[in-house]
């Protein structure tokens, strides 16, 4: 369907309205900096988030959802990998930006809830390739994926809200408990523990670890194994597994 190395068409440098899943994310002057690109390697769509610390805000979520729109509307075999660049998978909410736009904080949480709900039941197998630090909202986003592989020698997965004075709401807590063992979710939320690759795998935060830069290669290999799944059946089974959570998070297709 898509040749190796084919670059996905540009979706625009600001918010693109979602014809099918209307997230109502407004445009802003920041949007052109929210760099998430998509490249196809055979039938695996590799979404690469390359915006420094990869902070979560309306623009980064808007760009991610615009790409998911394109992927969902495609036909044929598909699996999806999301990764970052350098030291960060995602360093959480864009708190510095919210200081200048406090009303955006609540809107971003709503968009995060719905984006996680969407990925949970996305009609293709999804893999998070956690290349570096994965904190707070970034950690929650990683919980949306069917499979997580984390670099074992660099980076932490951490829910640090108890350290920085931001309380989880019921929907954010649901994201954790939907994916993680309950004891791990409680420990993560109440201790702000920083899980390295090995401890993250032992605690059930991720399914696998990889040495050095192999995290991307391992994620691609794992995703490629599942590109041939029947997407409609996969979607139906994901709804059985996660549909209640997706609806609770405010997403329904």
C-alpha positions as CSV (number, residue, x, y, z in Angstrom):
1,X,0.0,0.0,0.0
2,X,2.7,2.5,1.0
3,X,6.3,2.0,-0.1
4,X,9.2,1.8,2.3
5,X,10.3,5.3,3.4
6,X,7.3,7.1,1.9
7,X,6.6,10.3,3.8
8,X,3.1,11.1,4.8
9,X,1.5,14.2,3.4
10,X,1.7,17.4,5.5
11,X,-1.4,17.9,7.5
12,X,-0.7,21.6,8.1
13,X,1.2,23.7,10.5
14,X,-1.8,24.6,12.7
15,X,-4.9,22.8,13.9
16,X,-6.7,20.9,11.2
17,X,-10.5,20.4,11.9
18,X,-11.4,16.8,12.4
19,X,-14.2,15.8,10.1
20,X,-14.9,12.5,11.8
21,X,-13.6,13.0,15.4
22,X,-14.2,16.6,16.2
23,X,-11.9,17.4,19.1
24,X,-12.5,21.2,18.8
25,X,-8.9,22.1,19.4
26,X,-8.3,25.8,18.5
27,X,-5.4,27.0,16.4
28,X,-2.6,29.0,18.0
29,X,0.7,30.7,17.3
30,X,2.5,27.7,18.9
31,X,1.1,25.1,16.5
32,X,3.9,25.3,13.9
33,X,6.4,24.2,16.5
34,X,4.5,21.0,17.4
35,X,6.6,18.7,15.1
36,X,5.1,15.2,14.7
37,X,5.9,13.5,11.4
38,X,4.7,10.3,9.9
39,X,6.8,7.9,7.7
40,X,5.7,4.5,6.4
41,X,8.1,1.6,6.6
42,X,6.1,-1.0,4.6
43,X,2.8,-1.0,6.4
44,X,4.0,0.4,9.8
45,X,3.3,4.1,10.3
46,X,6.1,5.6,12.4
47,X,5.0,8.8,14.2
48,X,8.1,10.7,15.3
49,X,7.6,13.5,17.9
50,X,10.5,15.9,17.5
51,X,9.8,19.0,19.5
52,X,12.4,19.1,22.2
53,X,10.8,17.9,25.4
54,X,7.6,16.9,23.4
55,X,5.3,18.7,25.7
56,X,1.5,17.9,25.7
57,X,-0.7,20.9,24.7
58,X,-3.5,21.5,22.3
59,X,-1.3,21.8,19.3
60,X,0.7,18.6,19.8
61,X,-2.6,16.7,20.5
62,X,-4.1,18.4,17.5
63,X,-1.3,17.3,15.2
64,X,-1.4,13.8,16.6
65,X,-5.1,13.5,16.0
66,X,-4.8,14.9,12.5
67,X,-2.3,12.1,11.7
68,X,-4.6,9.5,13.4
69,X,-7.5,10.8,11.2
70,X,-5.4,10.1,8.1
71,X,-4.3,6.7,9.3
72,X,-7.8,5.6,10.4
73,X,-9.2,6.5,7.0
74,X,-6.6,4.5,5.1
75,X,-7.3,1.0,3.9
76,X,-5.2,-2.1,3.9
77,X,-2.6,-3.4,6.4
78,X,-1.5,-1.0,9.2
79,X,0.3,-0.8,12.5
80,X,1.3,2.4,14.3
81,X,4.5,3.2,16.3
82,X,4.9,6.5,18.3
83,X,8.3,7.6,19.4
84,X,10.3,10.6,20.4
85,X,13.8,11.9,19.5
86,X,16.8,12.2,21.8
87,X,16.2,12.3,25.5
88,X,12.5,12.6,25.6
89,X,9.4,10.5,24.6
90,X,7.3,13.2,26.3
91,X,8.1,15.3,29.4
92,X,4.4,15.9,30.2
93,X,2.1,18.9,30.1
94,X,3.3,22.2,28.7
95,X,3.1,24.0,32.1
96,X,5.2,26.9,31.0
97,X,2.7,27.6,28.2
98,X,-0.3,27.3,30.5
99,X,1.2,30.0,32.8
100,X,0.6,32.4,29.9
101,X,-2.8,30.9,29.0
102,X,-4.4,29.4,32.2
103,X,-7.7,28.7,30.5
104,X,-6.0,26.3,28.2
105,X,-5.0,23.9,31.0
106,X,-8.5,22.4,31.4
107,X,-9.1,22.2,27.6
108,X,-5.8,20.3,27.2
109,X,-6.7,17.8,29.9
110,X,-10.0,17.2,28.1
111,X,-8.2,16.7,24.8
112,X,-5.7,14.4,26.5
113,X,-8.6,12.3,28.0
114,X,-10.2,11.9,24.6
115,X,-6.9,11.2,22.7
116,X,-6.0,8.4,25.0
117,X,-9.6,7.0,24.6
118,X,-9.2,7.2,20.9
119,X,-5.9,5.4,20.8
120,X,-7.1,2.7,23.2
121,X,-9.7,1.5,20.5
122,X,-7.8,2.6,17.4
123,X,-8.4,0.1,14.5
124,X,-4.7,-0.9,14.1
125,X,-2.1,-2.4,16.5
126,X,-0.2,0.4,18.3
127,X,3.2,0.4,19.9
128,X,4.9,3.1,22.0
129,X,8.7,3.2,21.5
130,X,9.7,5.0,24.7
131,X,13.1,6.3,23.7
132,X,13.7,8.5,26.7
133,X,12.0,10.3,29.6
134,X,8.3,9.7,29.8
135,X,6.7,11.8,32.5
136,X,3.2,12.6,33.7
137,X,0.9,13.3,30.7
138,X,3.5,11.6,28.5
139,X,3.4,8.5,30.8
140,X,-0.4,8.6,30.6
141,X,-0.3,8.8,26.8
142,X,2.0,5.8,26.7
143,X,-0.7,3.8,28.5
144,X,-3.0,4.2,25.5
145,X,-0.8,1.9,23.4
146,X,-1.3,-1.9,22.9
147,X,2.4,-2.5,23.6
148,X,5.3,-0.5,25.1
149,X,9.0,-1.0,24.6
150,X,11.3,1.2,26.6
151,X,15.0,2.0,26.3
152,X,16.7,0.1,29.2
153,X,19.8,2.3,29.7
154,X,18.3,5.9,29.6
155,X,15.2,7.6,30.6
156,X,12.5,7.2,33.3
157,X,8.8,6.6,33.2
158,X,7.2,8.7,36.0
159,X,3.9,10.0,37.3
160,X,5.4,13.0,39.2
161,X,2.2,14.9,40.0
162,X,2.6,14.3,43.7
163,X,5.9,16.1,43.5
164,X,4.8,19.1,41.5
165,X,1.4,19.7,43.1
166,X,-1.0,18.6,40.4
167,X,-3.8,16.2,41.4
168,X,-5.0,13.5,39.1
169,X,-8.6,13.5,38.2
170,X,-10.8,10.4,38.0
171,X,-10.2,10.1,34.2
172,X,-6.4,10.3,34.5
173,X,-6.5,7.7,37.3
174,X,-8.7,5.5,35.0
175,X,-6.1,5.7,32.3
176,X,-3.5,4.3,34.7
177,X,-5.7,1.5,36.1
178,X,-7.0,0.5,32.7
179,X,-3.5,-0.5,31.6
180,X,-1.2,-1.0,34.7
181,X,-1.5,-3.5,37.5
182,X,-3.4,-1.8,40.3
183,X,-0.5,-2.0,42.8
184,X,1.8,-0.4,40.2
185,X,-0.7,2.4,39.5
186,X,-1.1,3.2,43.2
187,X,2.7,3.2,43.7
188,X,3.3,5.3,40.7
189,X,0.7,7.9,41.7
190,X,1.5,8.1,45.4
191,X,5.3,7.9,45.3
192,X,6.3,9.7,42.1
193,X,8.7,6.8,41.6
194,X,11.0,7.0,38.6
195,X,11.0,3.7,36.8
196,X,14.0,2.9,34.6
197,X,13.6,0.4,31.9
198,X,14.2,-2.7,33.9
199,X,12.0,-1.7,36.9
200,X,9.3,-0.5,34.5
201,X,9.2,-4.0,32.9
202,X,9.2,-5.7,36.3
203,X,6.3,-3.5,37.5
204,X,4.2,-4.0,34.3
205,X,4.6,-0.5,33.1
206,X,6.1,-1.7,29.8
207,X,6.1,-5.1,28.1
208,X,9.7,-5.0,26.9
209,X,13.0,-3.1,27.1
210,X,15.7,-2.7,24.5
211,X,19.4,-1.8,24.6
212,X,20.5,1.6,23.4
213,X,19.0,2.8,20.2
214,X,17.4,-0.6,19.5
215,X,14.2,0.5,21.0
216,X,13.0,1.8,17.7
217,X,14.0,-1.3,15.8
218,X,12.4,-3.6,18.3
219,X,9.2,-1.6,18.3
220,X,9.1,-1.7,14.5
221,X,9.7,-5.4,14.4
222,X,7.0,-6.0,17.0
223,X,4.5,-3.8,15.2
224,X,5.3,-5.4,11.8
225,X,4.3,-8.7,13.2
226,X,0.7,-7.5,13.6
227,X,0.1,-5.5,10.5
228,X,-1.9,-8.4,9.0
229,X,-4.5,-8.4,11.7
230,X,-8.1,-7.8,10.5
231,X,-8.5,-4.2,11.4
232,X,-12.3,-4.4,11.8
233,X,-12.1,-7.4,14.1
234,X,-9.2,-5.8,16.0
235,X,-11.3,-2.7,16.6
236,X,-14.2,-4.8,17.8
237,X,-12.0,-6.6,20.3
238,X,-10.4,-3.4,21.5
239,X,-13.9,-2.0,22.2
240,X,-14.6,-5.1,24.2
241,X,-11.4,-4.6,26.2
242,X,-11.3,-0.8,26.4
243,X,-14.7,0.6,25.2
244,X,-16.0,1.5,28.7
245,X,-12.8,3.3,29.5
246,X,-12.8,5.2,26.1
247,X,-16.4,6.3,26.7
248,X,-15.5,7.4,30.3
249,X,-12.7,9.4,28.8
250,X,-15.1,11.2,26.5
251,X,-14.4,9.4,23.3
252,X,-16.9,7.5,21.3
253,X,-16.6,6.8,17.5
